[in-house]
Amino acid sequence: MKIEYCRDYEEMSRAAFDSFYNALKRDSKLSICVATGHSPTGVYERMAKNHQDEPERYTALQVVQLDEWFGLSSDDPSSCAYYIQNKILLPLAVSDDRYLSFKSDTTEPEAECMRVQKELNKRKPIDICFLGLGKNGHLGFNEPAATLSDACHRSTLSETSVQHSMTKTMKHNPKFGLTVGMADILRSKKIILLVTGAGKELTLKQLLTQKVTSQLPASFLWNHPQVVCYIDSESI
């Protein structure tokens, strides 16, 4: 893992976008797996701005949803789907056939996770996976546990995830999440980990020890050959 300390959120977002843009210039059929929340928002805003100037570069971009709160409809303003629709799909004119996502309001979550997993199995590895660092070190909804799941699965949310800022506007706190598993995250050709926001100092310190443990899912990124971790020094 390559560690890049940035002066602030803006520099972190710009550096991560530049990495994405350089890859997009090399491959117009780039596939990206997208996290939600504050950490990657600045990157997506730069994509949207760049799309206004160079829309032709984005006509074949493929997008995969990293995770979703189970039980919310896709048009719920608190859902990850709603965030992705408004921050990525609409600004970048990504058509439905170029977007793979979870149907979060399904009554059969296991079958839904199997559907997404089968589609991922058909595809080449994700080119760039955007991740944020959870306060407890989770990646997507791959929560700290005795063992981690390789495949897409319904995850029991930790108390840290339940207290995420996105849940503050929900009528009922979710108990489960749907998420891409660790195998497909680690199969990605490149991973961009964004670290920003308060309350992550201890987790970051643990991550930087390079000790790999299922109690800190982000530590598995040390086993990947192409990870860049951008750290917003201002917020850590």
Secondary structure by P-SEA (a helix, b strand, c coil): cbbbbbccaaaaaaaaaaaaaaaaaaccbbbbbbbbcccaaaaaaaaaaaaaaccccccbbbbbbccccccccccccccaaaaaaaacccccccccccbbbbccccccaaaaaaaaaaaaaacccccbbbbbbccccccccccccccccccccccccccccccccccccccccccbbbbbcaaaaaaccbbbbbbbcccaaaaaaaaacccccccccccccccccbbbbbbccccc
